[in-house]
Amino acid sequence: MFFELRVYPMQPGKGQEFAKYMDDEIIPFQLSKGMTILGSFLNDEEDTYVWIRRFADEAEKDALYDAVYNNDYWRNEVAPKLPALMDGSRMQVTRLKATPRSFMR
């Protein structure tokens, strides 16, 4: 099992709008495709959005990425709205493995 820690820098002043879009559209869509999302956070001071997803293994990650990112809804409805809200060129994705005593599993 592993996690993705995803950090998205926002376009200036767009943090609240992006967080609402995540809560209302992106997270429900990804959950409907089988994604496990453990938490999402907004850092108003740095104008960044952070979220954590969990995968059983690389095969599950590949299948879920395909189900989400190669979906017509994602390509035609979601993706076109993202550049106005976040700076994708500075997005950070970090892969993490839980330590033996981690409560997040």
BAFI-3210 file (N, C-alpha, C; in Angstrom, 3 decimals, decimal comma, padded with zeros to 6 digits):
// residues 105
n [1|2|3|4|5|6|7|8|9|10|11|12|13|14|15|16|17|18|19|20|21|22|23|24|25|26|27|28|29|30|31|32|33|34|35|36|37|38|39|40|41|42|43|44|45|46|47|48|49|50|51|52|53|54|55|56|57|58|59|60|61|62|63|64|65|66|67|68|69|70|71|72|73|74|75|76|77|78|79|80|81|82|83|84|85|86|87|88|89|90|91|92|93|94|95|96|97|98|99|100|101|102|103|104|105]
n.u [000,839|000,428|000,664|-000,393|000,702|-000,501|000,185|-001,054|-000,391|-002,271|-003,926|-003,649|-005,676|-007,604|-008,020|-010,237|-012,307|-011,281|-011,141|-013,864|-014,664|-013,220|-014,489|-017,154|-017,163|-014,713|-013,685|-016,051|-016,420|-013,995|-014,155|-016,375|-015,252|-013,738|-011,524|-009,564|-009,714|-008,185|-008,014|-008,377|-007,097|-006,827|-004,475|-004,518|-002,645|-000,439|-001,710|-002,339|-003,507|-003,951|-003,994|-004,655|-004,274|-004,914|-003,500|-003,695|-001,734|000,618|-000,695|-003,411|-003,337|-002,644|-004,922|-006,954|-006,064|-006,380|-009,180|-010,075|-008,577|-008,614|-011,190|-014,066|-015,635|-013,793|-011,814|-013,291|-014,898|-013,822|-010,896|-010,502|-011,228|-009,343|-006,795|-007,456|-007,804|-005,709|-002,077|-000,754|001,827|003,466|002,690|002,995|003,662|003,968|005,088|004,301|005,046|003,501|004,696|005,410|003,963|002,124|-001,028|-002,512|-003,617]
n.v [-001,165|002,274|005,880|008,954|012,166|015,123|018,326|021,361|024,399|027,358|029,521|033,057|034,033|032,029|029,843|029,158|028,845|026,740|024,702|024,318|023,405|021,022|019,656|019,564|018,534|017,184|015,365|013,776|012,650|011,204|009,415|007,956|006,452|004,686|005,577|006,067|008,505|010,161|012,578|016,147|019,456|022,954|025,448|028,502|030,516|030,017|029,731|027,176|023,893|020,766|017,254|013,773|010,582|007,035|003,916|000,448|-000,948|-000,740|-001,624|-001,159|001,638|002,352|001,395|002,976|005,572|005,420|005,069|007,505|009,721|009,208|009,443|010,684|012,665|013,771|014,740|016,538|018,147|018,593|018,917|021,189|023,365|023,595|025,066|027,787|027,847|026,558|026,319|024,265|023,760|023,887|021,916|019,359|015,965|013,489|010,335|008,142|005,826|004,238|004,253|001,637|002,296|004,130|005,735|006,113|004,165]
n.w [000,000|-000,703|-000,609|-002,126|-001,825|-002,691|-003,812|-004,688|-006,083|-006,031|-008,396|-008,027|-005,347|-005,738|-004,081|-002,303|-004,166|-005,710|-003,756|-003,238|-005,775|-005,854|-003,694|-004,570|-007,201|-008,247|-006,229|-005,605|-008,200|-008,587|-006,429|-007,268|-009,234|-007,870|-006,448|-003,493|-001,202|001,318|002,659|002,417|002,103|002,676|002,436|003,292|003,778|002,136|-000,216|-001,279|-002,151|-000,695|-000,886|-000,100|-001,391|-001,463|-002,446|-003,183|-004,574|-007,334|-009,644|-009,054|-008,844|-011,507|-012,878|-011,707|-012,332|-015,102|-015,268|-014,266|-015,480|-018,210|-018,902|-020,545|-019,281|-017,453|-019,233|-020,877|-019,220|-016,584|-016,675|-018,480|-016,847|-014,853|-015,263|-014,807|-012,118|-010,705|-010,570|-012,541|-013,436|-011,277|-009,585|-007,123|-006,605|-004,316|-003,473|-000,878|001,776|004,480|007,826|010,254|012,626|011,880|011,905|009,693|007,246]
ca.u [000,000|001,149|-000,140|000,056|000,504|-000,568|000,186|-001,387|-000,398|-003,455|-003,827|-003,887|-007,026|-008,532|-008,016|-011,580|-013,055|-010,769|-011,559|-015,282|-014,711|-012,780|-015,528|-018,418|-017,033|-013,575|-013,642|-017,133|-016,158|-012,934|-014,696|-017,272|-014,416|-013,058|-010,377|-009,634|-009,208|-008,149|-008,160|-008,064|-006,777|-006,525|-003,542|-004,795|-001,448|000,420|-002,592|-002,137|-004,468|-003,238|-004,863|-003,966|-004,982|-004,279|-003,581|-003,262|-000,494|000,815|-001,737|-004,630|-003,101|-002,733|-006,324|-007,725|-005,646|-007,033|-010,621|-010,327|-007,966|-008,946|-012,639|-014,532|-016,061|-012,584|-011,165|-014,119|-015,543|-012,979|-009,562|-010,461|-011,446|-008,255|-005,771|-007,912|-007,847|-004,438|-000,871|-000,335|003,261|004,174|002,077|003,928|003,074|004,957|004,641|004,670|004,680|003,267|005,585|004,668|003,075|001,250|-002,463|-003,093|-003,328]
ca.v [000,000|003,542|007,096|010,121|013,481|016,010|019,736|022,185|025,852|027,980|030,826|034,042|034,244|030,992|028,702|028,788|028,376|025,425|023,761|024,029|022,579|019,687|019,045|019,391|017,850|016,290|014,261|012,815|011,923|010,220|008,367|007,109|005,570|003,749|006,196|006,252|009,832|010,164|013,918|017,300|020,580|024,226|026,292|029,863|031,357|029,780|029,578|025,838|022,849|019,513|016,106|012,498|009,419|005,760|002,850|-000,860|-001,291|-000,019|-002,036|-000,414|003,042|002,455|001,212|004,139|006,699|005,247|005,298|008,926|010,698|008,910|009,509|011,860|013,718|014,434|015,469|017,595|019,013|018,929|019,404|022,542|024,374|023,600|026,116|029,065|027,714|026,106|026,389|022,886|023,656|023,805|020,844|018,368|014,689|012,717|008,969|007,858|004,549|004,414|003,575|000,612|002,822|005,160|005,502|006,196|002,923]
ca.w [000,000|-000,694|-000,639|-002,885|-001,237|-003,850|-003,420|-005,849|-005,915|-006,624|-009,041|-006,965|-004,869|-006,204|-003,179|-001,855|-005,337|-006,065|-002,716|-003,490|-006,982|-005,439|-002,863|-005,293|-008,494|-008,479|-005,276|-005,868|-009,447|-008,380|-005,558|-008,062|-010,052|-006,985|-005,798|-002,051|-000,852|002,778|003,217|001,571|002,970|002,035|003,168|002,833|003,881|000,972|-001,370|-001,834|-001,829|-000,460|-000,641|000,034|-001,940|-001,106|-003,438|-002,695|-005,266|-008,600|-010,596|-008,732|-009,214|-012,964|-013,277|-011,271|-013,172|-016,397|-015,108|-014,002|-016,383|-019,598|-018,965|-021,302|-018,349|-016,967|-020,336|-021,469|-018,232|-015,438|-017,045|-019,033|-015,808|-013,880|-015,385|-014,236|-010,666|-010,132|-011,389|-012,746|-013,702|-009,989|-008,810|-006,584|-006,224|-003,571|-003,134|000,504|002,392|005,914|008,766|010,984|013,658|011,330|012,025|008,353|006,516]
c.u [000,895|000,159|000,448|-000,294|000,605|-000,717|000,009|-001,313|-001,597|-003,078|-004,187|-005,373|-008,038|-008,651|-009,399|-012,418|-012,596|-011,216|-013,024|-015,432|-014,261|-013,896|-016,783|-018,311|-015,938|-013,564|-014,809|-016,920|-015,108|-013,388|-015,594|-016,505|-013,599|-011,855|-010,620|-008,948|-009,322|-008,334|-007,820|-007,993|-006,489|-005,600|-003,701|-003,556|-000,543|-000,380|-002,316|-003,243|-003,685|-004,268|-004,057|-004,865|-004,197|-004,522|-003,071|-001,911|-000,443|-000,261|-003,047|-004,488|-003,260|-004,180|-007,168|-007,343|-006,343|-008,524|-010,955|-009,847|-008,203|-010,458|-013,063|-014,985|-014,853|-011,977|-011,963|-014,697|-014,594|-011,673|-009,557|-010,626|-010,241|-007,233|-006,184|-007,868|-006,500|-003,289|-000,299|001,153|004,070|003,575|003,144|003,151|004,185|004,356|005,188|004,258|004,548|004,311|004,758|003,677|002,158|-000,213|-003,161|-002,665|-004,377]
c.v [001,243|004,690|008,080|011,351|014,469|017,451|020,581|023,663|026,440|029,200|031,847|034,207|033,159|029,794|028,240|028,225|026,972|024,377|023,366|023,129|021,149|018,976|018,701|018,521|016,781|015,105|013,296|011,996|010,842|009,097|007,415|006,141|004,598|004,308|006,270|007,566|009,966|011,545|014,975|018,525|021,820|025,014|027,710|030,747|031,217|029,631|028,260|024,909|021,549|018,406|014,830|011,395|008,162|004,729|001,550|-001,243|-000,529|-000,372|-001,293|001,053|003,218|002,344|002,421|005,391|006,619|005,568|006,771|009,798|010,415|008,878|010,782|012,996|014,485|015,314|016,684|018,584|019,497|019,598|020,817|023,659|024,556|024,730|027,469|029,040|027,378|026,236|024,986|022,714|023,524|022,741|019,850|017,117|013,864|011,377|008,631|006,445|004,794|003,663|002,588|001,161|003,920|004,778|005,532|004,965|002,727]
c.w [000,000|-000,856|-001,634|-002,076|-002,388|-003,369|-004,677|-005,497|-006,672|-007,459|-007,954|-006,636|-005,215|-005,257|-002,761|-003,010|-005,743|-005,051|-002,904|-004,721|-006,669|-004,682|-003,654|-006,538|-008,525|-007,525|-005,486|-007,148|-009,229|-007,454|-006,340|-008,955|-009,207|-006,250|-004,292|-001,711|000,660|003,389|002,192|002,471|002,136|002,951|002,627|002,842|002,666|-000,307|-002,086|-001,353|-001,732|-000,272|-000,673|-000,515|-001,568|-002,200|-002,825|-003,285|-006,592|-009,627|-010,325|-009,130|-010,722|-013,440|-012,898|-012,056|-014,534|-016,301|-014,925|-015,154|-017,865|-019,827|-019,699|-020,395|-017,843|-018,064|-020,805|-020,469|-017,139|-015,867|-017,626|-017,990|-014,886|-014,056|-014,804|-012,709|-010,036|-011,113|-011,520|-012,992|-012,408|-009,064|-008,356|-006,192|-005,584|-003,189|-001,746|000,899|003,887|006,722|009,587|012,024|013,161|011,517|010,670|007,573|005,459]
res [m|f|f|e|l|r|v|y|p|m|q|p|g|k|g|q|e|f|a|k|y|m|d|d|e|i|i|p|f|q|l|s|k|g|m|t|i|l|g|s|f|l|n|d|e|e|d|t|y|v|w|i|r|r|f|a|d|e|a|e|k|d|a|l|y|d|a|v|y|n|n|d|y|w|r|n|e|v|a|p|k|l|p|a|l|m|d|g|s|r|m|q|v|t|r|l|k|a|t|p|r|s|f|m|r]
***
